[in-house]
């Protein structure tokens, strides 16, 4: 059977033109190299080069094996480098999903910086919101999930990225616009505009309404933040958003905002990943870049560190 060492031997012999120099390059004795070549010729039942030729001349059989070596050895070298990078966390894939419709304001600059620092890591964000990403993370279909709902799943770690206040957006002439804070009961008379996701993924329910046992008068959904703002501004409902996502529309005077409760209601955004993935250098780097970028580009967020394992 032709082995990689045979191909490497022929490449060294072709490069040096001498058995002595080829043996030195391969860290073999001349006797061991000669034995290896004779064994290969016996296997192929053909000579590989013309003895005592100067410069060294390969037979058609030897030339064919040299061509094979030129095709295979570079691919082997590349694969070995890739495997070493994978083992050290210098390369790999980062398939992430987002349980946050308004995340792109900080996510895109985070991805830009990450790609510039880790060009050998493949980054992919699956489209659509029809699947449950945390179980997919558990099944190793994803490497990272951005979520504000850290559910207890064995083997999943949640690294906090930042804290944010959840604000209620209302039309500028809405009675709530004059309030510093509203109670859960106040929303029982309102149409609540939300993203089209499950209730357990919406902070207004998990952090504010559900603990008080309150339901809004009705719920209306909109795919995009700008559509939600248009509905709110025209008086067709109210909605809640993170303070940093709402800041742009408040600055432009499109809508007004008030706090949820007298002390306000806060949420935390997390990066979820598998516990066994912790040694990956690029995964840790992404989380740190996300933390730094969010502090730079988002208004009103608070830094938070540490992690929890469920």
N, C-alpha and C positions, 0 to 999 in steps of 0.2 A: 504494500500500500504506500502510495506517495504521501509523505508527511511534510508539514510546514518546515521542519528543519532541513529537508532536502532542498526545498525551494530557496531557503535562506543561504544554504551552502553554494548553490549555483550562482546566486546573485553576488555573493562575496567573491567567488572565483572569477566571475565575469568582470567585476570591478577592479580586482587586483591583477588578474592575469597570471597568477602564480599560486601554486599549492601552499607554499610556505607563508606568503602574506595572507592568503585566505584563512589558513589555520589560525594565524595570530589574530585576525579580525574576529573570528568566531570563538576564540579562547579554547581552541582544541590543539592537540598535538598533530603534527603532519601525518603520523601513522593513523591516528583515529579518523582524520579527514579522508585519507586514501581508502581506508576500510569502508567508510560510509559511502563513498562514491562507487566503489566496486560492488557493494551490496545493492545499490540502486540500479546499476547497470545490469546486474544479474536479475533483479526483479523485472526490469523492462526488456531484458534480452537485447540490449542495444548499447553501444558506446555513447557517451555524452559529449566528449570532446576528443580532439585529435592529440594523441600523446606527442610530447616534445615539439609541438608547434609554437612558433614565436612570430607574432603575438598569438596568444591562445585562441584556437578556433573551435567553436562548438559544432557538433554534428547537427543534422536536422532534428534529431530527438532532443538534444540539449537545447537547441533554439526554441523548440516548442515548449519545453519546460520553463525556459526563461520568460517566454511570453505569458505563461500561466502565472509565474511568480509576479510579473509586473501587474497582472490583473488582480491577484488575490492579496498579496502582502500589504499594499497600501490600505485596502479595505479592512484587513485585520488590525493594522495599526490604528486606524480611525476608530474601529469598534472598541479596542482596548482603551483608548483615550476617553471615549464616551462613557464606558463602564466605570472607569476611575472617577470621572466627574460625577456620575450618578451616585457612586458609593460615598463620595465626599460631600454630596449636597451641592455641588457647583453647577449641576445641570439637571434637567428633568422636565416635568410638566406641572403647570399650575392651572388646573381646571377649577374655576370657582363659580359659585352661584350666589345670588343676591336676594335676600328677603326684604328689600328696602327699595321702593320705587324712586325715592328722592336721593339715592346715594351717589348719583353720577357727578354731582357737583365737586365732590372730593375724590371720587374713585378714578376719574380720568387722569387728573394730574398725578395721582399715585401710580397708576399703571405706566404712564409716560416715564416717570423717574425710575420705576422698577425695571422696565425694559432696557433703559440705558445702562443700568448697573449690572443687569443679569441677562445679557443678550442670548445666552444659550438655554434659557428656560422658556419653554413653550407656554404661552398664556392663552387661555380660551375661556370665554364666558358663554355658557349655553343660553340660547334664546328661549323666551317664553316663561310663564310662571305656573304651568299646569302640573308640575311635579313637586314632590316634597323633598327639598334638598338635603335636610339633615339625615334622613334614612339613606339617601344616595351617598352622602359622605361616609356613613357607616359601612356601606357596601363597597367602598373604595372607587366609586364612580366619579367622585369629586375629591379635590384636595383641600378646598377651603370654602366655607359658607359665611357670608356676611349676614348677621341676624341680630335682632333685638329681643329674641325670644329664646333664651338659653334653656332648652328642655333637657331634663336628665336622661342622657343616653350613655350607656356604658362605653368607655373608651374614647369619648369625645371631650376635648378640652376647649374651653371658651376663654379667649384672650380679649379683655376689654380694650376697645379702641378709644372711645371718648364718651362722656356724658353730655346729654342735651336736654333742654327743657321742651316739653310738649305744649304748644300754644294753640289756642282756639282762634281760627280766622273767621271773621264776620264782616258783613257789609258795613261800610262806614256809617250808615244811618241806622244800624241795628242797635237796639237797646243795650246789648252786651258791650258795645263799643265804649260805653261810659263806665263799665265795671272794671275793677282791678282784678277780680277773680270770680268764677262762676262755680256753682255746686253741681254735682251730678244730676240732681233733680231738675235743674234748669234745662238740661239737654233733653229731658223727657218730652218737651214740647217742640223740639226742633227736628228738622230734616238734617241728618248727618251725612255728609258727602265723604266717601272713602274710596280708596283704591279697591279694585275688584279682587280681593284676597280674603282668606278665611279670617273670622273675627279674632282668633287667637294670635294672629300676626299683626294686629292693629293695636298700637299702644293705648289709644283712647279707651278701648274696651279692657285690656288686660291691666292697665295701671289706674284707671279712673272709674269707668262705669260698672264693670263686673264686680269689683270689691264692694260697691254700694248697692248692687242688685238693681241697677237702673238700665232701661233700654230707651234709645231715642224714639221719637214719634215715628220716624221712618228712616230708611237708609237708601241712599242713592250712590251709585258708583260712577267713577270716571277714571279712564286709563292714565291720563297725564296730569301733572301738577297744574299746568297752565289752564287746563279745562276746569279743574276744581276751582281755581281762582276766579274764572269767569262766572261760574255758577254762584259762588259766594258773593262776588261783587254785585251781581244782579239780584241778590236777595232770595235766591232759590234754595238756600240751605247754609249750613256752617260746616267747617271741616277743621281737623287738627293736623298740624305738621310740626316737625322739629323746628326749633327756633331758627337754626341756620338755613333751613330750606325756605322758611317764610320771610326771612330778612329782606330779600330782594324786592318782594311785592309790598312790604311795609315801607321800604325806602321810597318806592315810586308812588305811594299813596293809593294803590289799587284797593286795598282792604285795610281793616283794623284788626287788632288782636287783643286778647285778654288771657289771663292765666287760668289754668284748671285748678281750682281750689285756691284758698288764700295764700298758701305757701308755694304754690306751683307744683307741677307734676313732672318728674324727671325720668328719663329712660337712658339706657346704656346700649351702645352698639358694640357687638362682639365679632371677632373672627373665630369661627369654629373650625377645628381640625382634629384629626385622629391623634391620639396620644402617641402612637408608634411613629408618627411623622415628626415629632419634636426635634430630632437631630438634624433635620434638613435645614441647611444654612439659608437657602433662598426663601423658605417659608418664614423663618424668623425675620429675615430682611424685609419681606413684604409687610409684615405686621408692623415693624418699626417705621418703615416708610409711611404707611397709612396713618400711624399715630402722629408723626411729625407733620405730614401734609395737611391733615385735618385741622391741626392747631393753626396752621398758616393761612388756609383758605376759607375756613368756616368761622362765622361770627357766633359768639355766645356759647361755645362748647367748653367743656372742662376736661382736662387730661385725667386719665386714670390708668393705673398699671396693675400688673398681677395677672393671674389666671385661675380658673377653677376647673376641676375635673369631675365629671359625673359618671 
